[in-house]
């Protein structure tokens, strides 16, 4: 029951962050917006752990792995995804991101020796095919000259995300609670992003209005502090391949909200795509048949 709650919480949280990200599009550079998000999240996370008397500094031998998690999950992947959306539609980015289900299965095999099960591959294939149908009108009408660059950036961001999953799994096995690794990882990511801002001479544009501030706080508190904690707890509990199937459901939640908020119109391809992703969910999480022992 706890695993289901963590899965649903992750899907609902990350499925709604697209609204907040859209509200941040404007005069503030992407690099600065990502810095605001994780800088704010780090402060909130660290203060919460202090108040709960759970904050501790990980051992020095763990620091390189926390830095690697910070790079893969809290900075480089987001920079790739934001940049990709300037070349290709967000729907195509979502489809590419859903390939994390397959990448996690492959990386878990490479780094941890996990078997690649037919169930995981079939579920991933159904999920990706479903998302392609969901976003088919958007993809078909929005591909331009920079398509290859956008696809490459989205794929690189997905690879960073998957590698971050592996590092988080390693950290959990080493006894680092996800909350501790996330809090320090977000702090390290914010420092690194600030360094990139200085290195690239990116202007530090202040938040322009209250809408931007509210969106930033939502992304920091809910999308980052809570969302990453629930997701990485899920990775630690059920494995990276199964947890990554949540990435298939994020865009579906976003589309359901868009139906209400932005009057999104569903086509037959959308209903067919939704059916395929739900079928993939059944394949991934259906109970395994009991093994009967013969005398």
ChimeraX attribute file (.defattr): number of C-alpha atoms within 10 A of each C-alpha:
attribute: neighborCount
match mode: 1-to-1
recipient: residues
	/A:1	6
	/A:2	9
	/A:3	15
	/A:4	11
	/A:5	12
	/A:6	20
	/A:7	21
	/A:8	15
	/A:9	17
	/A:10	26
	/A:11	24
	/A:12	19
	/A:13	21
	/A:14	24
	/A:15	23
	/A:16	22
	/A:17	22
	/A:18	19
	/A:19	16
	/A:20	19
	/A:21	17
	/A:22	11
	/A:23	15
	/A:24	22
	/A:25	12
	/A:26	10
	/A:27	11
	/A:28	18
	/A:29	16
	/A:30	17
	/A:31	21
	/A:32	20
	/A:33	22
	/A:34	26
	/A:35	23
	/A:36	22
	/A:37	23
	/A:38	29
	/A:39	21
	/A:40	21
	/A:41	28
	/A:42	25
	/A:43	17
	/A:44	17
	/A:45	25
	/A:46	21
	/A:47	14
	/A:48	14
	/A:49	15
	/A:50	12
	/A:51	9
	/A:52	9
	/A:53	9
	/A:54	11
	/A:55	17
	/A:56	11
	/A:57	10
	/A:58	13
	/A:59	8
	/A:60	8
	/A:61	8
	/A:62	14
	/A:63	15
	/A:64	10
	/A:65	18
	/A:66	26
	/A:67	20
	/A:68	19
	/A:69	28
	/A:70	27
	/A:71	24
	/A:72	26
	/A:73	25
	/A:74	29
	/A:75	25
	/A:76	17
	/A:77	24
	/A:78	21
	/A:79	17
	/A:80	19
	/A:81	22
	/A:82	20
	/A:83	18
	/A:84	26
	/A:85	18
	/A:86	13
	/A:87	20
	/A:88	24
	/A:89	21
	/A:90	21
	/A:91	21
	/A:92	25
	/A:93	24
	/A:94	23
	/A:95	25
	/A:96	23
	/A:97	26
	/A:98	26
	/A:99	22
	/A:100	31
	/A:101	27
	/A:102	23
	/A:103	21
	/A:104	28
	/A:105	23
	/A:106	19
	/A:107	21
	/A:108	22
	/A:109	14
	/A:110	12
	/A:111	12
	/A:112	12
	/A:113	10
	/A:114	14
	/A:115	11
	/A:116	16
	/A:117	10
	/A:118	11
	/A:119	15
	/A:120	22
	/A:121	19
	/A:122	16
	/A:123	25
	/A:124	29
	/A:125	18
	/A:126	22
	/A:127	29
	/A:128	28
	/A:129	19
	/A:130	27
	/A:131	27
	/A:132	21
	/A:133	22
	/A:134	29
	/A:135	21
	/A:136	18
	/A:137	14
	/A:138	16
	/A:139	18
	/A:140	10
	/A:141	9
	/A:142	15
	/A:143	15
	/A:144	11
	/A:145	9
	/A:146	12
	/A:147	17
	/A:148	14
	/A:149	15
	/A:150	25
	/A:151	20
	/A:152	14
	/A:153	24
	/A:154	29
	/A:155	22
	/A:156	19
	/A:157	28
	/A:158	28
	/A:159	20
	/A:160	24
	/A:161	26
	/A:162	29
	/A:163	23
	/A:164	24
	/A:165	28
	/A:166	24
	/A:167	21
	/A:168	29
	/A:169	23
	/A:170	16
	/A:171	19
	/A:172	18
	/A:173	11
	/A:174	10
	/A:175	8
	/A:176	18
	/A:177	16
	/A:178	21
	/A:179	21
	/A:180	19
	/A:181	24
	/A:182	27
	/A:183	27
	/A:184	24
	/A:185	27
	/A:186	31
	/A:187	23
	/A:188	23
	/A:189	28
	/A:190	27
	/A:191	15
	/A:192	17
	/A:193	25
	/A:194	19
	/A:195	12
	/A:196	15
	/A:197	17
	/A:198	12
	/A:199	9
	/A:200	9
	/A:201	9
	/A:202	15
	/A:203	12
	/A:204	14
	/A:205	11
	/A:206	13
	/A:207	16
	/A:208	12
	/A:209	8
	/A:210	9
	/A:211	13
	/A:212	21
	/A:213	18
	/A:214	14
	/A:215	19
	/A:216	26
	/A:217	19
	/A:218	21
	/A:219	28
	/A:220	25
	/A:221	19
	/A:222	19
	/A:223	24
	/A:224	26
	/A:225	22
	/A:226	19
	/A:227	22
	/A:228	20
	/A:229	22
	/A:230	23
	/A:231	24
	/A:232	26
	/A:233	22
	/A:234	24
	/A:235	23
	/A:236	21
	/A:237	16
	/A:238	12
	/A:239	19
	/A:240	25
	/A:241	28
	/A:242	23
	/A:243	25
	/A:244	28
	/A:245	28
	/A:246	25
	/A:247	23
	/A:248	29
	/A:249	25
	/A:250	22
	/A:251	26
	/A:252	22
	/A:253	18
	/A:254	18
	/A:255	23
	/A:256	16
	/A:257	16
	/A:258	15
	/A:259	13
	/A:260	10
	/A:261	10
	/A:262	10
	/A:263	11
	/A:264	12
	/A:265	10
	/A:266	12
	/A:267	13
	/A:268	10
	/A:269	17
	/A:270	21
	/A:271	13
	/A:272	15
	/A:273	24
	/A:274	20
	/A:275	16
	/A:276	22
	/A:277	26
	/A:278	17
	/A:279	16
	/A:280	26
	/A:281	21
	/A:282	12
	/A:283	19
	/A:284	21
	/A:285	14
	/A:286	10
	/A:287	8
	/A:288	8
	/A:289	6
	/A:290	6
	/A:291	6
	/A:292	6
	/A:293	5
	/A:294	4
	/A:295	3
